Amino acid sequence: MTDAKRGNRHLLFQLSLAVVAMFGFGFALVPLYDMLCDITGLNGKNSAMLTEAGEIDYGVDEARTVTVQFVTTVNAGMAWGFEAVERKVEVHPGELSTVEFRVRNDSGRDMVGQAVPSVRPADAAGYLRKTECFCFDRQPLAADESRVMPMRFVVDPDLPEYVDTINLSYTFFDATQLASR
């Protein structure tokens, strides 16, 4: 075997190994991202300070009120209606609150949607703790089906004093292709 053939085989082996490593890294990204969100509170995901019953247990700070505003959008090309039943709520830090969202599939076909949250200001992301949220799972809806979906949350009493308003935005994306895999 010539040196050129040996070199080509070695290069092919290295490239194949790189492809396998990249494929494995791609599979590891989702659990790594979920773990990062859980630790840091990014995207409103955080399971810190949960009790055995799955609820967050803080003392309620009745001397302080925080406004939580809800913004809802649907990704372009997705024929769904999506809205918060209440556009904003006033909560005391440490108080467990429940709000509801309505979603409607107007597409004429069965679809699966996934809501992606975003919290502003960024300083508040680690202090808004959800115990139950439709954004944790994909939402299958039949054609013309509608649903009311609850979201339960607590604003951590350690929220910096200068933050008196939190904006929680959700965007629904079409996850039908992902759900069929």
C-alpha atoms as an extended CHARMM CRD file, in Angstrom:
* protein
*
       181  EXT
         1         1  MET       CA              0.0000000000        0.0000000000        0.0000000000  PROA      1               0.0000000000
         2         2  THR       CA              1.3730000000        3.3920000000       -0.9340000000  PROA      2               0.0000000000
         3         3  ASP       CA              1.8880000000        6.2220000000        1.5000000000  PROA      3               0.0000000000
         4         4  ALA       CA             -0.8300000000        8.2420000000       -0.2820000000  PROA      4               0.0000000000
         5         5  LYS       CA             -3.4230000000        5.4780000000        0.2310000000  PROA      5               0.0000000000
         6         6  ARG       CA             -2.4160000000        5.0950000000        3.8750000000  PROA      6               0.0000000000
         7         7  GLY       CA             -2.7090000000        8.8280000000        4.3710000000  PROA      7               0.0000000000
         8         8  ASN       CA             -6.1380000000        8.8910000000        2.7030000000  PROA      8               0.0000000000
         9         9  ARG       CA             -7.3960000000        6.0630000000        4.9400000000  PROA      9               0.0000000000
        10        10  HSD       CA             -6.1110000000        7.8350000000        8.0220000000  PROA      10              0.0000000000
        11        11  LEU       CA             -7.8190000000       11.0670000000        6.9280000000  PROA      11              0.0000000000
        12        12  LEU       CA            -11.0690000000        9.1790000000        6.2240000000  PROA      12              0.0000000000
        13        13  PHE       CA            -10.8970000000        7.6220000000        9.6880000000  PROA      13              0.0000000000
        14        14  GLN       CA            -10.3520000000       11.0220000000       11.3310000000  PROA      14              0.0000000000
        15        15  LEU       CA            -13.2150000000       12.6060000000        9.3800000000  PROA      15              0.0000000000
        16        16  SER       CA            -15.5440000000        9.7200000000       10.2430000000  PROA      16              0.0000000000
        17        17  LEU       CA            -14.6300000000       10.0610000000       13.9040000000  PROA      17              0.0000000000
        18        18  ALA       CA            -15.3440000000       13.8030000000       13.7470000000  PROA      18              0.0000000000
        19        19  VAL       CA            -18.7890000000       13.1590000000       12.2010000000  PROA      19              0.0000000000
        20        20  VAL       CA            -19.6720000000       10.6350000000       14.9160000000  PROA      20              0.0000000000
        21        21  ALA       CA            -18.5060000000       13.0680000000       17.6310000000  PROA      21              0.0000000000
        22        22  MET       CA            -20.5970000000       15.9150000000       16.1570000000  PROA      22              0.0000000000
        23        23  PHE       CA            -23.6520000000       13.6490000000       15.9190000000  PROA      23              0.0000000000
        24        24  GLY       CA            -23.2400000000       12.6490000000       19.5770000000  PROA      24              0.0000000000
        25        25  PHE       CA            -22.7850000000       16.2660000000       20.6240000000  PROA      25              0.0000000000
        26        26  GLY       CA            -26.0070000000       17.1710000000       18.7910000000  PROA      26              0.0000000000
        27        27  PHE       CA            -27.9320000000       14.5880000000       20.8150000000  PROA      27              0.0000000000
        28        28  ALA       CA            -26.3620000000       15.8490000000       24.0470000000  PROA      28              0.0000000000
        29        29  LEU       CA            -27.3660000000       19.4780000000       23.4130000000  PROA      29              0.0000000000
        30        30  VAL       CA            -31.0260000000       19.1300000000       24.4620000000  PROA      30              0.0000000000
        31        31  PRO       CA            -30.3450000000       17.5890000000       27.8950000000  PROA      31              0.0000000000
        32        32  LEU       CA            -27.4430000000       20.0040000000       28.4260000000  PROA      32              0.0000000000
        33        33  TYR       CA            -29.6640000000       22.9750000000       27.5260000000  PROA      33              0.0000000000
        34        34  ASP       CA            -32.4330000000       21.7570000000       29.8500000000  PROA      34              0.0000000000
        35        35  MET       CA            -29.9060000000       21.3460000000       32.6560000000  PROA      35              0.0000000000
        36        36  LEU       CA            -28.5040000000       24.8450000000       32.0310000000  PROA      36              0.0000000000
        37        37  CYS       CA            -32.0230000000       26.3370000000       32.0480000000  PROA      37              0.0000000000
        38        38  ASP       CA            -32.8680000000       24.4770000000       35.2380000000  PROA      38              0.0000000000
        39        39  ILE       CA            -29.7570000000       25.7660000000       36.9970000000  PROA      39              0.0000000000
        40        40  THR       CA            -29.8830000000       29.3600000000       35.7660000000  PROA      40              0.0000000000
        41        41  GLY       CA            -33.6080000000       29.9060000000       35.3000000000  PROA      41              0.0000000000
        42        42  LEU       CA            -33.2080000000       30.7500000000       31.6030000000  PROA      42              0.0000000000
        43        43  ASN       CA            -36.4620000000       30.6550000000       29.6300000000  PROA      43              0.0000000000
        44        44  GLY       CA            -38.4010000000       30.4900000000       32.8650000000  PROA      44              0.0000000000
        45        45  LYS       CA            -37.4090000000       26.8870000000       33.5510000000  PROA      45              0.0000000000
        46        46  ASN       CA            -36.2790000000       26.2590000000       37.0930000000  PROA      46              0.0000000000
        47        47  SER       CA            -37.0320000000       23.4910000000       39.5490000000  PROA      47              0.0000000000
        48        48  ALA       CA            -34.9890000000       24.9440000000       42.3980000000  PROA      48              0.0000000000
        49        49  MET       CA            -36.6280000000       25.0860000000       45.8070000000  PROA      49              0.0000000000
        50        50  LEU       CA            -39.4460000000       22.6530000000       45.0250000000  PROA      50              0.0000000000
        51        51  THR       CA            -41.0430000000       20.8550000000       47.9470000000  PROA      51              0.0000000000
        52        52  GLU       CA            -41.8530000000       17.1440000000       47.8900000000  PROA      52              0.0000000000
        53        53  ALA       CA            -45.3460000000       18.0200000000       46.6710000000  PROA      53              0.0000000000
        54        54  GLY       CA            -43.8050000000       19.8410000000       43.7070000000  PROA      54              0.0000000000
        55        55  GLU       CA            -44.7020000000       23.3200000000       44.9710000000  PROA      55              0.0000000000
        56        56  ILE       CA            -42.3150000000       26.1510000000       45.7000000000  PROA      56              0.0000000000
        57        57  ASP       CA            -42.3060000000       27.0920000000       49.3710000000  PROA      57              0.0000000000
        58        58  TYR       CA            -41.4140000000       30.7140000000       50.1760000000  PROA      58              0.0000000000
        59        59  GLY       CA            -42.6690000000       33.1520000000       52.7000000000  PROA      59              0.0000000000
        60        60  VAL       CA            -45.0410000000       35.6380000000       51.0470000000  PROA      60              0.0000000000
        61        61  ASP       CA            -43.8270000000       39.2570000000       51.0030000000  PROA      61              0.0000000000
        62        62  GLU       CA            -47.1510000000       41.0790000000       51.3170000000  PROA      62              0.0000000000
        63        63  ALA       CA            -45.4150000000       44.4470000000       51.5700000000  PROA      63              0.0000000000
        64        64  ARG       CA            -44.3550000000       44.2610000000       47.9250000000  PROA      64              0.0000000000
        65        65  THR       CA            -46.2870000000       43.8870000000       44.6840000000  PROA      65              0.0000000000
        66        66  VAL       CA            -44.8570000000       42.8620000000       41.3220000000  PROA      66              0.0000000000
        67        67  THR       CA            -46.7150000000       43.2180000000       38.0230000000  PROA      67              0.0000000000
        68        68  VAL       CA            -46.3740000000       40.2260000000       35.6920000000  PROA      68              0.0000000000
        69        69  GLN       CA            -47.4090000000       40.9790000000       32.0990000000  PROA      69              0.0000000000
        70        70  PHE       CA            -48.0950000000       38.3110000000       29.4950000000  PROA      70              0.0000000000
        71        71  VAL       CA            -47.3410000000       38.6680000000       25.7990000000  PROA      71              0.0000000000
        72        72  THR       CA            -48.4510000000       35.9330000000       23.3920000000  PROA      72              0.0000000000
        73        73  THR       CA            -47.4910000000       35.4030000000       19.7580000000  PROA      73              0.0000000000
        74        74  VAL       CA            -47.6630000000       32.6490000000       17.1920000000  PROA      74              0.0000000000
        75        75  ASN       CA            -44.8200000000       32.0300000000       14.7770000000  PROA      75              0.0000000000
        76        76  ALA       CA            -45.4840000000       33.2400000000       11.2370000000  PROA      76              0.0000000000
        77        77  GLY       CA            -47.3490000000       30.7390000000        9.0860000000  PROA      77              0.0000000000
        78        78  MET       CA            -48.9160000000       28.8990000000       12.0330000000  PROA      78              0.0000000000
        79        79  ALA       CA            -52.7030000000       29.2630000000       11.9390000000  PROA      79              0.0000000000
        80        80  TRP       CA            -53.3030000000       29.1900000000       15.6820000000  PROA      80              0.0000000000
        81        81  GLY       CA            -54.9290000000       31.7020000000       17.9850000000  PROA      81              0.0000000000
        82        82  PHE       CA            -53.1480000000       32.2140000000       21.2950000000  PROA      82              0.0000000000
        83        83  GLU       CA            -53.8710000000       34.6720000000       24.0940000000  PROA      83              0.0000000000
        84        84  ALA       CA            -53.5790000000       35.1990000000       27.8170000000  PROA      84              0.0000000000
        85        85  VAL       CA            -56.9340000000       35.2610000000       29.5970000000  PROA      85              0.0000000000
        86        86  GLU       CA            -55.5140000000       38.0930000000       31.7410000000  PROA      86              0.0000000000
        87        87  ARG       CA            -52.8870000000       40.3580000000       30.1400000000  PROA      87              0.0000000000
        88        88  LYS       CA            -51.3100000000       41.1340000000       33.5170000000  PROA      88              0.0000000000
        89        89  VAL       CA            -51.5680000000       40.1990000000       37.1800000000  PROA      89              0.0000000000
        90        90  GLU       CA            -50.3580000000       41.8120000000       40.3850000000  PROA      90              0.0000000000
        91        91  VAL       CA            -48.6580000000       39.3160000000       42.6990000000  PROA      91              0.0000000000
        92        92  HSD       CA            -46.8460000000       39.3520000000       46.0080000000  PROA      92              0.0000000000
        93        93  PRO       CA            -43.4080000000       37.7190000000       45.8610000000  PROA      93              0.0000000000
        94        94  GLY       CA            -43.6020000000       34.2240000000       47.3350000000  PROA      94              0.0000000000
        95        95  GLU       CA            -47.2900000000       33.8390000000       46.4780000000  PROA      95              0.0000000000
        96        96  LEU       CA            -48.3180000000       30.9330000000       44.2370000000  PROA      96              0.0000000000
        97        97  SER       CA            -50.3200000000       32.3110000000       41.2970000000  PROA      97              0.0000000000
        98        98  THR       CA            -52.2450000000       30.6430000000       38.4940000000  PROA      98              0.0000000000
        99        99  VAL       CA            -53.0270000000       32.2510000000       35.1460000000  PROA      99              0.0000000000
       100       100  GLU       CA            -54.7000000000       30.7800000000       32.0730000000  PROA      100             0.0000000000
       101       101  PHE       CA            -53.9820000000       30.9360000000       28.3670000000  PROA      101             0.0000000000
       102       102  ARG       CA            -56.3040000000       30.0460000000       25.4890000000  PROA      102             0.0000000000
       103       103  VAL       CA            -55.0400000000       28.3290000000       22.3680000000  PROA      103             0.0000000000
       104       104  ARG       CA            -57.0240000000       27.4700000000       19.2400000000  PROA      104             0.0000000000
       105       105  ASN       CA            -56.0040000000       25.4730000000       16.1550000000  PROA      105             0.0000000000
       106       106  ASP       CA            -57.5640000000       27.2550000000       13.1680000000  PROA      106             0.0000000000
       107       107  SER       CA            -55.4100000000       25.4590000000       10.5990000000  PROA      107             0.0000000000
       108       108  GLY       CA            -57.9600000000       22.8430000000        9.5250000000  PROA      108             0.0000000000
       109       109  ARG       CA            -55.5000000000       20.0100000000       10.2690000000  PROA      109             0.0000000000
       110       110  ASP       CA            -54.1250000000       18.2860000000       13.3530000000  PROA      110             0.0000000000
       111       111  MET       CA            -50.9720000000       19.9910000000       14.5850000000  PROA      111             0.0000000000
       112       112  VAL       CA            -48.5270000000       19.9790000000       17.4780000000  PROA      112             0.0000000000
       113       113  GLY       CA            -47.2790000000       23.2510000000       18.9450000000  PROA      113             0.0000000000
       114       114  GLN       CA            -44.4950000000       24.1110000000       21.3460000000  PROA      114             0.0000000000
       115       115  ALA       CA            -44.5130000000       27.3370000000       23.3540000000  PROA      115             0.0000000000
       116       116  VAL       CA            -41.1470000000       28.9380000000       24.0200000000  PROA      116             0.0000000000
       117       117  PRO       CA            -40.9910000000       31.4110000000       26.9300000000  PROA      117             0.0000000000
       118       118  SER       CA            -38.8870000000       34.5040000000       27.3440000000  PROA      118             0.0000000000
       119       119  VAL       CA            -38.5850000000       36.6270000000       30.4890000000  PROA      119             0.0000000000
       120       120  ARG       CA            -37.7360000000       40.3440000000       30.5820000000  PROA      120             0.0000000000
       121       121  PRO       CA            -35.9370000000       42.0080000000       32.1590000000  PROA      121             0.0000000000
       122       122  ALA       CA            -33.2180000000       39.3880000000       31.9870000000  PROA      122             0.0000000000
       123       123  ASP       CA            -32.4260000000       40.0610000000       35.6570000000  PROA      123             0.0000000000
       124       124  ALA       CA            -35.8300000000       38.6060000000       36.5690000000  PROA      124             0.0000000000
       125       125  ALA       CA            -35.4890000000       35.3090000000       34.6570000000  PROA      125             0.0000000000
       126       126  GLY       CA            -33.9880000000       33.4120000000       37.5840000000  PROA      126             0.0000000000
       127       127  TYR       CA            -36.6630000000       34.6960000000       39.9640000000  PROA      127             0.0000000000
       128       128  LEU       CA            -39.7920000000       33.6460000000       38.0500000000  PROA      128             0.0000000000
       129       129  ARG       CA            -40.3260000000       30.0140000000       38.9660000000  PROA      129             0.0000000000
       130       130  LYS       CA            -42.9570000000       27.9590000000       37.1570000000  PROA      130             0.0000000000
       131       131  THR       CA            -44.3920000000       24.8570000000       38.8120000000  PROA      131             0.0000000000
       132       132  GLU       CA            -46.7990000000       24.0070000000       35.9890000000  PROA      132             0.0000000000
       133       133  CYS       CA            -46.6840000000       25.2870000000       32.4250000000  PROA      133             0.0000000000
       134       134  PHE       CA            -47.9550000000       24.2880000000       28.9990000000  PROA      134             0.0000000000
       135       135  CYS       CA            -44.4990000000       25.3210000000       27.7480000000  PROA      135             0.0000000000
       136       136  PHE       CA            -42.9320000000       22.2810000000       29.4460000000  PROA      136             0.0000000000
       137       137  ASP       CA            -44.4890000000       19.9390000000       26.8420000000  PROA      137             0.0000000000
       138       138  ARG       CA            -45.5890000000       19.9610000000       23.2300000000  PROA      138             0.0000000000
       139       139  GLN       CA            -49.2970000000       20.6640000000       22.7900000000  PROA      139             0.0000000000
       140       140  PRO       CA            -51.1530000000       18.4930000000       20.2460000000  PROA      140             0.0000000000
       141       141  LEU       CA            -54.3680000000       20.0650000000       18.9770000000  PROA      141             0.0000000000
       142       142  ALA       CA            -56.8240000000       18.5460000000       16.5300000000  PROA      142             0.0000000000
       143       143  ALA       CA            -58.1970000000       20.6850000000       13.7090000000  PROA      143             0.0000000000
       144       144  ASP       CA            -60.5020000000       23.3960000000       15.1290000000  PROA      144             0.0000000000
       145       145  GLU       CA            -59.7700000000       22.3080000000       18.7260000000  PROA      145             0.0000000000
       146       146  SER       CA            -59.3200000000       24.9020000000       21.4520000000  PROA      146             0.0000000000
       147       147  ARG       CA            -58.0190000000       24.5470000000       24.9790000000  PROA      147             0.0000000000
       148       148  VAL       CA            -57.4840000000       26.5630000000       28.1420000000  PROA      148             0.0000000000
       149       149  MET       CA            -54.0250000000       25.9370000000       29.5840000000  PROA      149             0.0000000000
       150       150  PRO       CA            -52.9600000000       26.9060000000       33.1110000000  PROA      150             0.0000000000
       151       151  MET       CA            -49.5750000000       28.2110000000       34.1480000000  PROA      151             0.0000000000
       152       152  ARG       CA            -48.6190000000       28.2840000000       37.8430000000  PROA      152             0.0000000000
       153       153  PHE       CA            -45.7270000000       30.3680000000       39.0650000000  PROA      153             0.0000000000
       154       154  VAL       CA            -44.0930000000       32.0900000000       41.9960000000  PROA      154             0.0000000000
       155       155  VAL       CA            -41.9740000000       35.2320000000       41.9560000000  PROA      155             0.0000000000
       156       156  ASP       CA            -39.0220000000       34.6100000000       44.2580000000  PROA      156             0.0000000000
       157       157  PRO       CA            -38.9930000000       37.1230000000       47.1570000000  PROA      157             0.0000000000
       158       158  ASP       CA            -35.2680000000       37.6320000000       46.4640000000  PROA      158             0.0000000000
       159       159  LEU       CA            -36.1800000000       39.4300000000       43.2110000000  PROA      159             0.0000000000
       160       160  PRO       CA            -34.1130000000       42.6460000000       43.1520000000  PROA      160             0.0000000000
       161       161  GLU       CA            -36.0570000000       45.6170000000       44.5390000000  PROA      161             0.0000000000
       162       162  TYR       CA            -35.6360000000       47.6630000000       41.3590000000  PROA      162             0.0000000000
       163       163  VAL       CA            -37.6290000000       45.0780000000       39.3700000000  PROA      163             0.0000000000
       164       164  ASP       CA            -41.3230000000       45.8450000000       39.7870000000  PROA      164             0.0000000000
       165       165  THR       CA            -42.5680000000       44.5590000000       36.4140000000  PROA      165             0.0000000000
       166       166  ILE       CA            -41.8140000000       41.2440000000       34.7200000000  PROA      166             0.0000000000
       167       167  ASN       CA            -42.7620000000       40.5480000000       31.1030000000  PROA      167             0.0000000000
       168       168  LEU       CA            -43.3320000000       36.8920000000       30.2970000000  PROA      168             0.0000000000
       169       169  SER       CA            -43.5970000000       36.2910000000       26.5560000000  PROA      169             0.0000000000
       170       170  TYR       CA            -44.5970000000       33.0640000000       24.8610000000  PROA      170             0.0000000000
       171       171  THR       CA            -44.2540000000       32.2540000000       21.1790000000  PROA      171             0.0000000000
       172       172  PHE       CA            -45.9320000000       29.1200000000       19.8160000000  PROA      172             0.0000000000
       173       173  PHE       CA            -43.9950000000       27.2670000000       17.1170000000  PROA      173             0.0000000000
       174       174  ASP       CA            -45.1600000000       24.4520000000       14.8550000000  PROA      174             0.0000000000
       175       175  ALA       CA            -43.6130000000       21.2480000000       16.2500000000  PROA      175             0.0000000000
       176       176  THR       CA            -45.6720000000       18.8210000000       14.1520000000  PROA      176             0.0000000000
       177       177  GLN       CA            -42.6340000000       17.5210000000       12.2670000000  PROA      177             0.0000000000
       178       178  LEU       CA            -40.6820000000       17.0530000000       15.5180000000  PROA      178             0.0000000000
       179       179  ALA       CA            -43.5530000000       15.1620000000       17.1410000000  PROA      179             0.0000000000
       180       180  SER       CA            -43.7060000000       12.6550000000       14.2920000000  PROA      180             0.0000000000
       181       181  ARG       CA            -40.0850000000       11.5690000000       14.8110000000  PROA      181             0.0000000000
